[in-house]
Amino acid sequence: MKVIGISGSPRKDGNTEILVREALKPFYERGWEVTEFFLSSKTIKPCIGCETCIETGKCVIEDDDMELLISELEDCDALIIGSPAYFRNVTAQLKALFDRSFVFKNRKLLAGKPGGAITVGRGEGGGQSLVLLIIHNYYLSEGAICVPCEINGLSARADKPGDILKQENRLRQARVLGENIIRYAEMLLRG
Ligand SMILES: Cc1cc2nc3c(=O)[nH]c(=O)nc-3n(C[C@H](O)[C@H](O)[C@H](O)COP(=O)(O)O)c2cc1C
């Protein structure tokens, strides 16, 4: 079984990456194959709106990591997507990934796969709930299944890189999200 953890933060080792890594821990413990696809070190260029992919099923942008991402999504059994709140939205890097998913809209790569959502922002009510909605909306648009954490997706409040490490409850909740996704994946496997 294979899981992919996507972080939309441009900040390496920031709070989002920490929470996504924490949510991936239960997968390692169960012997899943784990792929980290963190946009701090991967490049997904923005869609240019040429719509060539509607005819060809291929994107004209070839000098980035989108092909790699597509093969990872094709192979995965479950996924986790995290993003910091940026202007009460997902980051531009993650939105580019969402838009470029247009290329596989007819292939249903994520249909029936369980997915979890994580967000972190510096503010109380800083738009985290909107970010969760946006990630869940992506899952639903792709036919994926939204898996809850304790309630809804995982929403956290932190600012400087690594601040989240001081919040044991949020780290625990990230692991709960991972465990819940595994439970859904196993249920789906059993049919
Ligand atoms: C351009 C920008 C926009 C931001 N917008 C928000 C926001 O709308 N709400 C919020 O709570 N925090 C906002 N923040 C703060 C980040 O969400 C916060 O620092 C978060 O911990 C960053 O996550 P990271 O460490 O994973 O990069 C913003 C930060 C930046 C750089």
The ligand as an SDF file (V2000), in Angstrom:
LIG
                    3D

 31 33  0  0  0  0  0  0  0  0999 V2000
    2.0910   35.4330    2.1550 C   0  0  0  0  0  0  0  0  0  0  0  0
    1.5860   34.9390    3.4910 C   0  0  0  0  0  0  0  0  0  0  0  0
    0.2390   34.9960    3.7480 C   0  0  0  0  0  0  0  0  0  0  0  0
   -0.2640   34.5430    4.9840 C   0  0  0  0  0  0  0  0  0  0  0  0
   -1.5990   34.5910    5.2030 N   0  0  0  0  0  0  0  0  0  0  0  0
   -2.0970   34.1030    6.3670 C   0  0  0  0  0  0  0  0  0  0  0  0
   -3.4990   34.0780    6.5860 C   0  0  0  0  0  0  0  0  0  0  0  0
   -4.3090   34.4770    5.7440 O   0  0  0  0  0  0  0  0  0  0  0  0
   -3.9380   33.5800    7.7710 N   0  0  0  0  0  0  0  0  0  0  0  0
   -3.0870   33.1110    8.7390 C   0  0  0  0  0  0  0  0  0  0  0  0
   -3.5640   32.6880    9.7870 O   0  0  0  0  0  0  0  0  0  0  0  0
   -1.7590   33.0930    8.5390 N   0  0  0  0  0  0  0  0  0  0  0  0
   -1.2370   33.5550    7.3690 C   0  0  0  0  0  0  0  0  0  0  0  0
    0.1130   33.5100    7.1390 N   0  0  0  0  0  0  0  0  0  0  0  0
    0.9980   32.8790    8.1390 C   0  0  0  0  0  0  0  0  0  0  0  0
    1.3320   31.4100    7.8060 C   0  0  0  0  0  0  0  0  0  0  0  0
    0.1570   30.6720    7.5050 O   0  0  0  0  0  0  0  0  0  0  0  0
    2.0260   30.7790    9.0030 C   0  0  0  0  0  0  0  0  0  0  0  0
    3.2510   31.4470    9.2240 O   0  0  0  0  0  0  0  0  0  0  0  0
    2.2710   29.2960    8.8450 C   0  0  0  0  0  0  0  0  0  0  0  0
    2.7850   28.7670   10.0490 O   0  0  0  0  0  0  0  0  0  0  0  0
    3.2460   28.9860    7.7160 C   0  0  0  0  0  0  0  0  0  0  0  0
    3.3150   27.6020    7.5430 O   0  0  0  0  0  0  0  0  0  0  0  0
    4.7000   26.8840    7.1040 P   0  0  0  0  0  0  0  0  0  0  0  0
    5.6500   27.0120    8.2560 O   0  0  0  0  0  0  0  0  0  0  0  0
    4.3080   25.4880    6.8230 O   0  0  0  0  0  0  0  0  0  0  0  0
    5.1830   27.5830    5.8780 O   0  0  0  0  0  0  0  0  0  0  0  0
    0.6410   34.0010    5.9420 C   0  0  0  0  0  0  0  0  0  0  0  0
    2.0200   33.9750    5.6600 C   0  0  0  0  0  0  0  0  0  0  0  0
    2.4930   34.4280    4.4450 C   0  0  0  0  0  0  0  0  0  0  0  0
    3.9810   34.3460    4.1410 C   0  0  0  0  0  0  0  0  0  0  0  0
  1  2  1  0
  2  3  1  0
  2 30  2  0
  3  4  2  0
  4  5  1  0
  4 28  1  0
  5  6  2  0
  6  7  1  0
  6 13  1  0
  7  8  2  0
  7  9  1  0
  9 10  1  0
 10 11  2  0
 10 12  1  0
 12 13  2  0
 13 14  1  0
 14 15  1  0
 14 28  1  0
 15 16  1  0
 16 17  1  0
 16 18  1  0
 18 19  1  0
 18 20  1  0
 20 21  1  0
 20 22  1  0
 22 23  1  0
 23 24  1  0
 24 25  2  0
 24 26  1  0
 24 27  1  0
 28 29  2  0
 29 30  1  0
 30 31  1  0
M  END
$$$$
